């Protein structure tokens, strides 16, 4: 009981952190009209000198990304294979695409605050396994929130707060990660690590078992909020001036709130992705 109260308090703290990121973005935006004026002046200067507009001077991206991921659900195939078409507009202060939305509402040479959003895929399909049959089919959702990034030592510290806006899981997520870029020949690597906090509703979305889903080999399960450590790696390699090959990899370590679920078998989720992106 004491442990659950502590976890709930930590959850309240993490939601407060997420809301603080939102408040920080709004405060900086409203309290710095001089910065906005300077930005407008810089834009006008850029137009006169041939520099790109930070909002409208970007490029379009077309491509496709395939991803293979280990499946931690009991009785399911060991891996899942998914594909995602990529259509995006990418500028210095704005990225809007099928992969994610990232609009920098405030930015200087060392830090930025962004409005962010992205799809959240359904965690499982009840048809994937006999042990999942009879479970409610989870819907895909869309999360929005705020992000903060700043230079730190040789890399970048990034914080993100996301919340459900589609009434899919009604949960919240806060992620804090640190990544370091490495140039090796023409290849650009980025490796990093972080920890993600997920609220009770979000964990329940992926690992919970409702009372109407209980059967002889599947007990009722209502998880608490939890922390998930993760390691990440990405690489980009130019094949031509406009065509890049992109690779990603990572591992997420599942906490007891996930592994104690009767529908979860593994302690981690491994993933790898490969894609081609054409920029013009």
Buried (B, 14 or more C-beta within 10 A) or exposed (E): EEEEEEBEEBBEEBBEBBBBBBEBBBEBBEEBEEBEEEBEEEBEEBEEEEEBBBBEBBEEBBBBBEBEBBBBBBBBEEEBEEEBEBEBEBBEBBBBBBBEBBBBBBBEEEBBBBBBBBEBBEBBBBEBBEBBEEBEEBEEBBBBBBBBBEEEEEBBBBBBBBBBEBEBBBBBBBBBBBBBEEEEEEEBBBBBBBEBBBBBBBBBBBBBBEEEBBEEEBEEBEBBBBBBBBBBBBBBBEEEEEBBBBBBBBBBBBBEBBBEBBBBBBEBBBBBBBBBBBBE
